[in-house]
Amino acid sequence: MGRRVYELRVRGPVPPELLEELGAEDFGEEPPLTILRTEPTDQPGLHGMLQRLRSLGLDLLEVRTAAPEPSDAAPPTVPAPSAPPQVPKPAEPPDAPAVRPTS
């Protein structure tokens, strides 16, 4: 599994110095919740963050995967222009001998 962005919902406020230590940003408060948004991380990084929250006594309520911010996402790939389809030319009839009128 690749790197993902996660939203972690914890009960109560989280001090700014703790946000910096966790490498997360405060995505907003919905009293009595704080929503933390992680940098793109892998599963081991997420587990490390969850252990750190537990060691600090923060009450984790929910973990969600989130869509990365547009600046986090890879730039969209633009397909290379393709050549127009080749349409075969109709075969030209072989040179037929001239027909002479008969009298």
VOMIVO-908395 format. One record per residue (C-alpha): x, y, z. Coordinates in steps of 0.25 Angstrom, whole numbers, plus 5000, padded with zeros to 4 digits. Example, Ala and Ser with C-alpha at 12.3 -4.5 7.8 and 13.67 -1.06 7.14 Angstrom:
BEGIN
504949825031505549965029
This chain:
BEGIN
500050005000500550144997500650275004499250335008498750455016497950425028497050505037497050465052495950515061496350525076495550575087495850715092496850815088498250785083499450875087500150945075501450885079500950745079500350765065501750805061502350685068501350595061501550655047500050675046499250805044498050845051496950825041495950895050495250875063493850825064493650835079493950745086494850695075496150725068496350675054497750655051498250635036499550565034500550585023500550465013501050345020501050195019500450095029501650085038501650235039500150235043500450135054501550215059500650335060499550255067500550205077500950345080499550395082499250275092500550305099500150455101498750405107497950465095496650395093496650355078495150345073495350325058496350305047495950325032496750335019496650465013496850514999498150584998498250734996498450774982499850814985500150674991499550604979500450564967500250654955499150604945499750534933499350574920499350474909500250494897499550534885499250414876499350414861498050414854497650284849498250234836497050214826497550124814497450194801496550124791497250034781497350104768496850014756497949954747498050034734497049974725497249974710496550074703495250024697495050054682493650064677493349964667492650004654
